[in-house]
């Protein structure tokens, strides 16, 4: 039904006392949408955000998986700490980053910048795409890490008795 409605001039019937009949307009709605500069800008921003967050999550997830593929003291604790961001609800993650990390008054990132003698930055208003990508990478890197770690641990080894840890 959504595809059919997208090909008509359907209007919100609750806004009019006398509902107008729906007419078939073909691809005109799509032409109008694609000719809208605001829509094209929003689409390009969405593509950049998606590509950046997936590639960075994949890179960091692979790096963490390679580090965790070896035995070391405290491996279970480190693995748990690295998985934790994936378990946090997206709304909670956004609020944590907005209030605790990106805040220009008392955020940890700005406190670190001040420690090094730099001015504070309004991350969300000055760098919105980078802020969103940072939160997405922080939240989805553990998922990529788990996938890569599972792949690393399922590879057959040269040792006939299995992989030695």
C-alpha positions as CSV (number, residue, x, y, z in Angstrom):
1,X,0.0,0.0,0.0
2,X,2.9,2.4,0.7
3,X,4.2,2.0,-2.8
4,X,0.8,2.6,-4.2
5,X,0.2,5.7,-2.1
6,X,3.7,7.0,-3.1
7,X,2.5,7.0,-6.7
8,X,-0.7,9.1,-6.0
9,X,-1.4,12.6,-4.9
10,X,-2.9,11.4,-1.6
11,X,-3.4,14.2,0.9
12,X,-4.1,14.1,4.6
13,X,-7.9,13.7,4.6
14,X,-8.2,14.9,8.2
15,X,-7.1,18.5,7.2
16,X,-10.0,19.1,4.8
17,X,-13.7,19.2,5.3
18,X,-14.3,17.9,1.8
19,X,-11.9,15.1,1.0
20,X,-10.4,15.2,-2.5
21,X,-10.3,12.1,-4.6
22,X,-6.9,10.5,-5.0
23,X,-5.2,10.6,-8.4
24,X,-2.4,8.5,-9.9
25,X,0.6,10.8,-10.5
26,X,3.2,8.1,-11.3
27,X,6.8,9.0,-10.4
28,X,6.1,12.7,-9.9
29,X,6.4,12.5,-6.1
30,X,9.8,11.0,-6.5
31,X,10.9,13.6,-9.0
32,X,9.8,16.3,-6.6
33,X,11.6,14.6,-3.7
34,X,14.9,14.2,-5.7
35,X,14.8,17.8,-6.9
36,X,14.6,19.0,-3.3
37,X,18.1,20.2,-2.2
38,X,17.3,19.7,1.5
39,X,16.4,16.0,0.8
40,X,19.6,15.5,-1.2
41,X,21.7,17.0,1.5
42,X,20.0,14.8,4.2
43,X,20.5,11.8,2.0
44,X,24.2,12.5,1.5
45,X,24.7,13.1,5.2
46,X,23.0,9.7,6.0
47,X,25.3,8.0,3.5
48,X,28.4,9.6,5.1
49,X,27.2,8.7,8.6
50,X,26.5,5.1,7.7
51,X,29.7,4.5,5.8
52,X,32.0,6.1,8.4
53,X,30.4,4.4,11.3
54,X,30.4,1.0,9.7
55,X,34.0,1.2,8.5
56,X,35.3,2.6,11.8
57,X,33.4,0.0,13.8
58,X,34.8,-2.7,11.6
59,X,38.3,-1.4,11.9
60,X,38.2,-1.0,15.7
61,X,36.3,-4.2,16.2
62,X,38.8,-6.2,14.2
63,X,41.7,-4.6,16.1
64,X,40.1,-5.4,19.5
65,X,39.3,-9.0,18.4
66,X,42.9,-9.5,17.4
67,X,44.1,-8.2,20.8
68,X,41.6,-10.4,22.7
69,X,42.5,-13.5,20.6
70,X,45.5,-14.1,22.9
71,X,45.5,-15.2,26.5
72,X,46.5,-12.6,29.1
73,X,45.8,-11.8,32.7
74,X,42.4,-10.1,33.1
75,X,41.2,-11.2,29.6
76,X,37.6,-11.8,30.9
77,X,37.4,-8.4,32.5
78,X,38.7,-6.6,29.5
79,X,36.3,-8.5,27.2
80,X,33.4,-7.6,29.5
81,X,34.3,-4.0,29.5
82,X,34.7,-3.9,25.7
83,X,31.3,-5.5,25.2
84,X,29.4,-3.2,27.6
85,X,28.7,-0.4,25.2
86,X,26.8,-2.8,23.0
87,X,24.5,-3.7,25.9
88,X,23.5,-0.1,26.6
89,X,20.2,1.1,25.0
90,X,20.8,3.7,22.2
91,X,18.8,6.4,23.9
92,X,20.9,6.0,27.1
93,X,24.1,5.9,25.1
94,X,23.1,9.2,23.4
95,X,22.3,10.8,26.7
96,X,25.6,9.6,28.3
97,X,27.6,11.1,25.4
98,X,25.6,14.3,25.3
99,X,25.7,15.0,29.0
100,X,29.0,13.3,30.2
101,X,31.3,13.5,27.2
102,X,30.3,16.2,24.8
103,X,29.1,18.9,27.3
104,X,31.0,22.1,26.8
105,X,30.7,22.9,30.5
106,X,31.6,19.7,32.3
107,X,32.2,17.0,29.6
108,X,35.1,14.7,29.9
109,X,36.4,15.5,26.4
110,X,36.4,19.3,27.1
111,X,38.1,18.7,30.5
112,X,40.8,16.8,28.7
113,X,41.2,19.6,26.2
114,X,41.5,22.2,29.0
115,X,44.1,20.0,30.7
116,X,46.2,20.3,27.6
117,X,45.6,24.1,27.4
118,X,43.1,24.0,24.6
119,X,39.7,25.7,24.4
120,X,36.5,23.8,25.0
121,X,34.5,22.7,21.9
122,X,30.8,22.6,21.4
123,X,31.0,19.2,19.8
124,X,27.3,18.6,19.1
125,X,26.6,22.0,17.5
126,X,30.0,22.5,15.8
127,X,30.6,18.9,14.7
128,X,27.2,17.1,14.6
129,X,28.2,14.4,12.1
130,X,31.4,13.6,13.9
131,X,29.5,13.5,17.2
132,X,26.9,11.1,15.9
133,X,29.5,8.9,14.2
134,X,31.6,8.8,17.5
135,X,28.6,7.5,19.5
136,X,27.7,5.0,16.8
137,X,31.2,3.7,16.6
138,X,31.5,3.5,20.4
139,X,28.2,1.5,20.5
140,X,28.7,-0.8,17.5
141,X,32.4,-1.7,17.8
142,X,31.8,-4.4,20.4
143,X,29.3,-6.1,18.0
144,X,32.0,-6.1,15.2
145,X,34.5,-7.3,17.7
146,X,32.4,-10.3,18.7
147,X,31.8,-11.2,15.1
148,X,35.5,-11.0,14.3
149,X,36.5,-12.8,17.5
150,X,34.1,-15.6,16.6
151,X,35.6,-15.8,13.1
152,X,39.1,-15.9,14.5
153,X,38.3,-18.7,17.0
154,X,36.5,-20.8,14.5
155,X,39.4,-21.0,12.1
156,X,41.1,-24.4,11.9
157,X,44.7,-24.4,13.2
158,X,47.7,-26.3,12.0
159,X,47.9,-28.1,15.4
160,X,45.9,-31.5,15.1
161,X,44.8,-31.2,18.7
162,X,43.2,-27.8,18.2
163,X,44.2,-24.3,18.9
164,X,46.4,-23.9,21.9
165,X,45.5,-21.0,24.2
